[in-house]
Amino acid sequence: MNGLICGTIRHTYHKIMSNLALKDALNLFTDALNKKGKSINTIVAYKGDINQLIIFLAKKQITEVQSIGPKEIEDFKKDLTENGYTAKSVSRKLNSIKNFFSFLKDEGKISLDPSTEVKHPKYENDIPKILKPIEYRSLRDACRNDIRATAIVELMLQAGLRIKEIESLKIENIKENEVIIESYESHSQRKVPLNNSAKSALKRYLDEVRDNNSKNKNVFITKTGRVLLARNIRSLLNRYFNKADIKGIKVNDLRNTFIVFQLKAGVPLDVVSQVVGHKRISTTEKYLELIDTKEESRGIKLKEL
């Protein structure tokens, strides 16, 4: 009797869709992400997570979307945990799966989303890491002879730019005292003020290093005139982290350092949130754990590190 009920429930989840292979459904999903302008890194991450589910289900002879119910997703979630994945990693993979099935439902491929009943595992968010003054001074010293790397460091450390925003920054979006970050993915366009350190480092790179005869519109380019990709920027900065003997720090922690130092200087939470492009002010609030006081002044001027 229970088997009959389960079979009936599974059928109702997928009564609209008929014999759509999981791999074909994944192709539809990734095509849609491409059309929405999602970054290559985002698409690769989604595809990897969902492929992992597909491989898991294939071992159970499940290859079609209409054969999946909440139990199959719960079994995958359990298998990840048993194989040593952290709760945070499991939650991220589950988020990809939920987006996948939500897409299929929105497209009319399934009538009900089997992932809605599956809950994320509980985990505590990691407190962001920041560089100490002695560390970011050492980093600056390590890359002082690399004008391009110095400009990138200053834009992350003094303006809070994301590595993707460094990659995508255009010459036309550099103004006298600010840069304009164009909208991308789910992030809205915003203006980011530049302090003297960031302006000087950027100007020196443009004047002394960048080939201004290049037809490429991006600010940061390679010696051959191609866009300096995020992965190349990350490798470049990691090399200087090693040279400066800075341990346990990632590239994004430069941006974290900017956020925390602004809050410590009394720049209002909502102003910092807007400058760094957080979609929710609650994202900025977690950085308050790293400062001594949560009291704010209304001093708007951003602190120079």
C-alpha positions, 0 to 999 in steps of 0.5 A, a space after each residue: 500500500 505504501 509503495 502504491 502511495 509513493 508511486 502515486 505521489 512521484 507521478 503527480 510531481 511530474 505529470 506534466 513532464 514526459 520522459 525528459 532525461 536529466 542530462 537534457 534537463 541540465 542542458 536546458 537549465 545551463 542554456 537559460 543561465 547563459 541567456 540570463 548573462 550568468 558568469 562562466 564560474 556560476 554556470 560551471 558551479 551549478 553544472 558540477 553540483 547537478 551532475 553530481 546528483 545525476 551520477 548519484 541517481 544513475 547508480 540507482 538506475 534513475 535517469 529521468 526527471 519524472 522519476 525523482 521525488 523528495 526521497 531521492 534528493 534526501 538520499 543524495 543529501 545524506 550521501 554527501 554528508 556520509 562522504 565527508 562534505 561539510 554542512 555548508 558544502 551540502 547546503 550550497 549543492 542543495 541550493 543548486 539543485 533547488 534552482 534547477 528544479 525551480 527552473 523546470 517548474 517555471 518552464 512547465 516541465 514539472 507540475 511540482 518541485 520535489 526539492 521544496 520539501 528538502 531542508 538545508 542543513 544547519 550550519 554557522 556562517 564563518 566570520 569573515 577574515 580580514 588582514 591586519 595592518 602589518 599584513 596589508 602593508 607587507 602585501 603592498 611591499 611585496 607587490 610594489 614593483 608590480 604596478 598592475 598588481 598594486 592597482 588591483 590590490 588598492 581597488 580591493 583594499 581601498 574601494 572594496 571591489 569584487 574580483 569579478 568587478 576588477 575583471 569587468 571594469 571598463 576604461 569608460 567607467 573610470 571617473 575622476 573620484 569614482 568608478 562605475 560598476 556596471 550591473 551584472 548577474 543579480 547585482 545592480 549598477 553602483 558608483 564606488 568612491 576612490 580615495 587617493 591611494 586607489 586613484 594614484 595606483 590606478 592612474 599609475 597603472 594606466 599611465 605607465 603600464 597599460 597599452 592604451 593603444 589596445 582596442 580592449 575596453 577593459 582596464 586590466 589586460 594582459 601583455 597581449 591585450 586580452 582581458 585579465 580574467 578573475 582566475 588570473 587575478 586570483 593567481 597573481 595575488 596569491 603569489 604575492 600573498 606567498 611572497 609577503 608570507 601571509 597565511 590563511 588569507 584569501 583574495 576576497 579578504 582584501 574586500 572584507 578588510 575594506 568593509 570592516 575598516 569602514 565600519 570601525 571608522 564609523 561609516 554608517 552600515 547602510 552606506 558601506 552596504 551600498 558602496 560594496 554592493 550588498 543586496 541585503 544589509 544583513 550581509 553587511 551586518 555580519 561584519 559587525 562581529 569583527 569590530 569593537 562597537 556597533 555604534 555608528 557615527 554619521 561620518 560619511 567619509 570612507 577611511 583610507 587604509 
